[in-house]
Amino acid sequence: MASLKLRRPRKTLSLEDMTYLSKLLKTNLSISECFELLGNKDNVHIFRQIREKLAEGEMIESIMTAYLPKQLRSYLESLLKYLPFSEALSLSLEFCSRQNESQDSLLGTIAYPCILLFITVTSLYLFDLYGLDSMFDLMGNFSPDIAIYGDIRIVFRIMINIIYYGFLIGVLGFIYMKQPKRIVMLYILISKHLGNSLFNLYYSEQFMSLLLICHRQGFKTRESLQILKSMKSKPIVSFLAFHLDDGLSKGDTMKEAAQKDYYDSSLSRYIKMAGYTNDFANIIASYLDVARERIRNKMKMYALTIQICTYGFIGAVIVFIYQLLFMPMQAITLF
């Protein structure tokens, strides 16, 4: 009888654990009592370690970050500079929820056509590498005039290599751009040369989403900008917060500060309207609804373009192979 492998104990708490903890911290329970209530077979050893460190006199703020998921930790470390642990945790969870919702929406739209294109190109690349030579040798026995098919094959090969290595360059570029300074530099270049692009729209929506969350938590605009500026794990959000805060510091209105190339061009109009109506939360929420719909529509358009190109590519290859396979029949009718 095969022996069962023991499951390795978790080293970090889950987002679900932290969500429950945040809710319990809003009651009159002590943090140790909250840990006691939340303990289960998966996390009890972590809560035990935290309680031991608390008993030794360590602060909860310095202890918890070591046991959090990376995504949540990146927010909490920045927020703890300005907020008590309970408020920082609540805000961090809202930020994580918004980020996950945004990423799931984008991936759900673009993932399928990209995967389909990659699988198609990889399959055709392997077929060209290992299958077409045999077919050309076979067809050459029936008709020596296959030069035109060789030229078509070269065109297909060039297209396959462009797409295939384009994917590779894209992946390497993504890895290279992981450094925050490089991400910001790329965003600046895109903003200056491709103004009002999908990147401006996406990051303006992300920035204003987090700003609105802070606003609804009771923070003033300048306080919210200070919080967002400190988020080094979100370099573009931090960059946008810095320039908006810098504009306000120089005496610009919020509308004037948001008229830079780095922001979505329609954002300043919503901020102006919010100033007239004195209803910042609802006007910005309307902007976010419109921005998200525009992002979805653009992503659907890009996804549809990729799918059409993929299906067209597949169709062209099928016609090419069909013509190649029927060459023997054409040769027989000539005799």
KEKE-281075 format. One record per residue (C-alpha): x, y, z; residue in one letter. Coordinates in Angstrom, 3 decimals, padded with zeros to 6 digits. Each point is the difference from the previous one (the first is absolute). Layout:
N
         xx         yy         zz   residuo
          X          Y          Z         a
...
This chain:
335
         xx         yy         zz   residuo
    000.000    000.000    000.000         m
    001.488    003.303   -001.132         a
    000.765    002.362    002.824         s
   -001.757    003.355   -000.046         l
    002.172    003.097   -000.180         k
   -000.531    002.461    002.813         l
   -001.156    003.421   -001.149         r
    002.559    002.695    000.674         r
   -001.224    002.609    002.507         p
   -000.902    003.374   -001.445         r
    002.459    002.834    000.565         k
   -002.445    002.836   -000.656         t
   -003.585    000.815    000.818         l
   -002.549    000.103   -002.806         s
   -001.991    003.002   -001.196         l
   -003.049   -001.736    001.440         e
    001.665   -000.205    003.445         d
    000.851    003.689   -000.136         m
   -003.508    000.956   -001.124         t
   -001.495   -001.785    003.008         y
    002.616    001.565    002.283         l
   -000.847    003.471   -001.299         s
   -003.685   -000.546    000.777         k
    000.740   -001.283    003.518         l
    002.333    002.923    000.749         l
   -002.979    002.339   -000.433         k
   -001.577   -001.601    003.099         t
    001.123    000.420    003.605         n
    002.036   -003.215   -000.048         l
    003.731    000.103    000.650         s
    002.290   -001.075   -002.817         i
    000.972   -003.176    001.894         s
   -003.689   -000.910    000.328         e
   -000.420    000.600   -003.741         c
    002.866   -002.395   -000.718         f
   -001.599   -002.582    002.288         e
   -003.304    000.197   -001.878         l
    001.616   -000.180   -003.444         l
    002.352   -002.893    000.724         g
   -000.374   -003.185   -002.058         n
    002.256   -002.880   -001.018         k
    001.551    002.042   -002.818         d
    000.851    003.190    001.870         n
    000.070   -000.842    003.711         v
    003.807   -000.348    000.020         h
    000.358    003.489   -001.541         i
   -002.328    001.601    002.548         f
    001.912   -001.792    002.761         r
    003.286    001.507   -001.227         q
   -001.564    003.474   -000.183         i
   -001.385   -000.268    003.552         r
    003.410   -001.099    001.272         e
    001.646    003.058   -001.582         k
   -002.694    002.284    001.413         l
    000.668   -001.458    003.460         a
    003.688    000.890   -000.467         e
   -000.950    003.645   -000.516         g
    000.180    000.313   -003.789         e
   -002.505    002.280   -001.741         m
   -002.745   -001.547   -002.139         i
    000.969    002.282   -002.922         e
    003.531   -001.419   -000.161         s
   -001.115   -003.597    000.505         i
   -002.875   -000.402   -002.460         m
    001.748    001.058   -003.207         t
    002.177   -003.130    000.075         a
   -003.088   -002.239   -000.072         y
   -002.036    001.730   -002.705         l
   -000.462   -000.880   -003.692         p
    002.348    002.061   -002.169         k
   -002.808    001.950   -001.663         q
   -001.519    001.098    003.312         l
    003.376    000.603    001.660         r
    001.035    002.492   -002.698         s
   -003.027    002.181    000.811         y
    000.098   -000.411    003.766         l
    003.671    000.944    000.361         e
   -000.713    003.356   -001.661         s
   -003.230    000.693    001.873         l
    001.445   -000.790    003.435         l
    002.116    003.157   -000.286         k
   -003.192    002.062    000.248         y
   -002.676   -002.180    001.627         l
   -000.536   -002.302    002.978         p
    000.135   -003.716   -000.781         f
   -003.784   -000.572   -000.085         s
   -000.679    002.884   -002.412         e
    003.027   -000.833   -002.153         a
   -001.115   -003.619   -000.295         l
   -003.553    000.953   -000.958         s
    001.223    002.415   -002.672         l
    002.584   -002.489   -001.313         s
   -002.681   -002.662   -000.435         l
   -002.158    002.432   -001.982         e
    002.975    000.864   -002.205         f
    000.718   -003.716   -000.587         c
   -003.636   -000.696   -000.819         s
   -000.061    002.801   -002.574         r
    003.277   -001.121   -001.573         q
   -001.136   -003.628   -000.272         n
   -003.308    001.066   -001.555         e
    001.821    002.124   -002.581         s
    002.538   -002.695   -000.877         q
   -002.642   -002.732   -000.255         d
   -002.029    002.158   -002.372         s
    002.977    000.663   -002.278         l
    001.285   -003.582    000.025         l
   -003.470   -001.366   -000.641         g
   -000.217    002.084   -003.177         t
    003.472   -000.330   -001.482         i
    001.341   -003.326    001.299         a
   -001.930   -002.363   -002.308         y
    000.893    001.657   -003.355         p
    003.659    000.372    001.026         c
    000.252   -003.635    001.091         i
   -001.770   -001.090   -003.191         l
    002.410    002.019   -002.136         l
    003.031   -001.346    001.863         f
   -001.134   -003.647   -000.309         i
   -000.824    000.496   -003.693         t
    003.336    001.593   -000.817         v
    001.921   -002.615    002.015         t
   -001.834   -002.841   -001.777         s
    000.668    001.528   -003.416         l
    003.637    000.618    000.918         y
    000.480   -003.667    000.893         l
   -001.908   -001.134   -003.100         f
    002.190    002.185   -002.218         d
    003.101   -001.336    001.731         l
   -000.807   -003.715   -000.099         y
   -002.895   -000.627   -002.410         g
    000.101    002.212   -003.071         l
    003.319   -001.253   -001.385         d
   -001.377   -003.526   -000.298         s
   -003.125    001.314   -001.727         m
    002.088    002.036   -002.466         f
    002.167   -003.028   -000.797         d
   -003.100   -002.091   -000.608         l
   -001.734    002.621   -002.143         m
    003.191    000.519   -002.015         g
   -000.355   -003.520   -001.357         n
   -003.319    000.937   -001.614         f
    000.748    003.519   -001.130         s
    003.404    001.655   -000.158         p
   -001.604    003.450   -000.202         d
   -000.456    000.699    003.724         i
    002.195    003.099    000.212         a
   -002.964    002.287    000.659         i
   -000.984   -002.118    003.009         y
    003.545    000.309    001.266         g
   -000.290    003.789   -000.211         d
   -003.322   -000.083    001.868         i
    001.610   -002.200    002.631         r
    002.758    002.574    000.488         i
   -002.627    002.722    000.553         v
   -001.782   -002.172    002.578         f
    003.302   -000.793    001.684         r
    000.853    003.706    000.266         i
   -003.435    000.764    001.495         m
    000.261   -002.901    002.459         i
    003.441    001.103    001.154         n
   -001.090    003.630    000.392         i
   -002.960   -000.998    002.194         i
    001.840   -002.730    001.890         y
    003.046    002.077    000.829         y
   -002.254    002.990    000.642         g
   -001.505   -002.011    002.867         f
    003.481   -000.807    001.262         l
    001.134    003.626   -000.177         i
   -003.205    001.044    001.756         g
    000.641   -002.419    002.873         v
    003.638    001.103    000.326         l
   -001.084    003.645   -000.162         g
   -002.550   -000.618    002.756         f
    002.700   -001.552    002.208         i
    002.389    002.879   -000.744         y
   -002.655    002.611    000.803         m
   -000.758   -001.458    003.444         k
    002.252    002.631    001.587         q
   -002.168    002.958    001.173         p
    002.166    002.731   -001.563         k
   -000.102   -001.709   -003.398         r
   -003.781   -000.363    000.190         i
   -000.396    003.712    000.709         v
    002.425    000.967   -002.796         m
   -001.952   -002.135   -002.474         l
   -003.261    001.582    001.156         y
    001.450    003.503   -000.467         i
    001.130   -000.840   -003.548         l
   -003.387   -001.485   -000.889         i
   -001.809    003.017    001.471         s
    002.103    002.489   -001.948         k
   -000.080   -001.801   -003.371         h
   -003.291   -001.924    000.144         l
   -002.186    002.357    001.998         g
   -003.401   -001.156    001.221         n
    000.889   -003.640   -000.601         s
   -001.418   -003.070    001.705         l
    002.894    000.214    002.500         f
   -001.018    003.517    001.067         n
   -003.617   -001.075    000.331         l
    000.815   -003.190    001.929         y
    002.373    001.590    002.519         y
   -002.138    003.119    000.430         s
   -002.922   -002.279    000.839         e
    002.165   -001.993    002.421         q
    001.330    003.150    001.657         f
   -003.433    001.604    000.385         m
   -001.453   -003.279    001.310         s
    002.504   -000.021    002.855         l
   -000.464    003.730    000.586         l
   -003.772   -000.496    000.260         l
    000.442   -002.886    002.452         i
    002.109    002.282    002.202         c
   -002.587    002.779   -000.329         h
   -002.804   -002.325    001.071         r
    002.073   -001.067    002.998         q
   -000.104    003.622    001.169         g
    003.414    001.242   -001.156         f
    000.384    003.442   -001.515         k
    001.395    000.364   -003.513         t
    003.518    000.992    001.072         r
    000.103   -002.789    002.595         e
   -001.130   -002.500   -002.624         s
    002.686    001.178   -002.416         l
    002.658   -000.388    002.691         q
   -001.133   -003.586    000.554         i
    000.033   -000.812   -003.738         l
    003.368    001.702   -000.502         k
    001.548   -002.394    002.530         s
   -001.049   -003.142   -001.940         m
    003.306   -001.028   -001.521         k
   -001.520   -003.341   -001.069         s
   -002.331    001.979   -002.329         k
    002.534    002.294   -001.683         p
   -002.337    001.576   -002.562         i
   -002.719    000.660    002.595         v
    002.676    001.571    002.212         s
    001.232    002.044   -002.980         f
   -003.493    001.303   -000.816         l
   -000.647    000.834    003.662         a
    003.295    001.890    000.170         f
   -000.802    002.205   -003.017         h
   -003.538    000.728    001.164         l
    001.272    000.899    003.481         d
    002.819    002.066   -001.514         d
   -002.487    001.972   -002.074         g
   -002.178    000.684    003.032         l
    003.083    001.098    001.972         s
    000.803    002.548   -002.720         k
   -003.465    001.522    000.325         g
   -001.678   -001.725   -002.951         d
   -003.558   -001.170    000.315         t
   -000.543   -003.753   -000.098         m
   -001.398    000.364   -003.529         k
    003.120    001.871   -001.171         e
    002.312   -002.519    001.694         a
   -001.774   -002.870   -001.800         a
    000.461    001.552   -003.472         q
    003.498   -001.418   -000.470         k
    000.819   -002.577   -002.685         d
    000.312   -002.704    002.649         y
   -003.763   -000.104    000.689         y
   -002.979   -001.057   -002.068         d
   -001.154    003.095   -001.904         s
   -003.595   -000.264    001.233         s
    000.940   -000.137    003.693         l
    000.371    003.765    000.430         s
   -003.561    000.539   -001.294         r
   -001.415   -002.293    002.692         y
    002.112    001.693    002.673         i
   -001.313    003.394   -001.190         k
   -003.571   -001.310    000.219         m
    000.692   -001.398    003.488         a
    001.149    003.472    001.055         g
   -003.183    001.627   -001.304         y
   -002.341   -002.513    001.606         t
    002.010   -000.479    003.204         n
   -000.606   -003.745   -000.379         d
    003.485   -001.431   -000.535         f
   -000.817   -003.641    000.827         a
   -002.960   -000.455   -002.355         n
    001.531    001.911   -002.926         i
    003.283   -001.922    000.228         i
   -001.957   -003.254    000.357         a
   -001.739    000.928   -003.270         s
    003.383    000.636   -001.618         y
    001.196   -003.424    001.161         l
   -003.088   -001.703   -001.435         d
    000.518    001.685   -003.367         v
    003.776   -000.646    000.039         a
   -000.496   -003.699    000.781         r
   -002.504   -000.329   -002.822         e
    002.420    001.711   -002.407         r
    002.801   -002.329    001.126         i
   -002.236   -003.053   -000.501         r
   -001.016    001.175   -003.470         n
    003.598    000.644   -001.043         k
    001.154   -003.349    001.350         m
   -002.862   -001.755   -001.803         k
    001.031    001.742   -003.219         m
    003.625   -001.097    000.444         y
   -001.110   -003.533    000.881         a
   -002.261   -000.152   -003.076         l
    002.840    001.264   -002.217         t
    002.329   -002.706    001.336         i
   -002.678   -002.684   -000.525         q
   -000.723    001.137   -003.567         i
    003.745    000.013   -000.809         c
    000.364   -003.460    001.549         t
   -002.943   -001.486   -001.894         y
    001.132    001.689   -003.220         g
    003.491   -001.411    000.485         f
   -001.377   -003.492    000.628         i
   -002.289    000.270   -003.050         g
    002.862    001.098   -002.264         a
    002.168   -002.911    001.171         v
   -002.854   -002.483   -000.528         i
   -000.527    001.277   -003.566         v
    003.744   -000.245   -000.632         f
    000.176   -003.602    001.254         i
   -003.230   -000.867   -001.876         y
    001.512    001.235   -003.256         q
    003.203   -001.887    000.707         l
   -001.802   -003.270    000.704         l
   -002.053    000.255   -003.209         f
    003.036    000.422   -002.201         m
    000.106   -003.767   -000.768         p
   -003.612    000.143   -001.258         m
    000.836    002.996   -002.167         q
    003.036   -001.825   -001.401         a
   -002.087   -003.088   -000.850         i
   -002.590    002.068   -001.936         t
    002.781    001.345   -002.199         l
    000.874   -003.451   -001.324         f
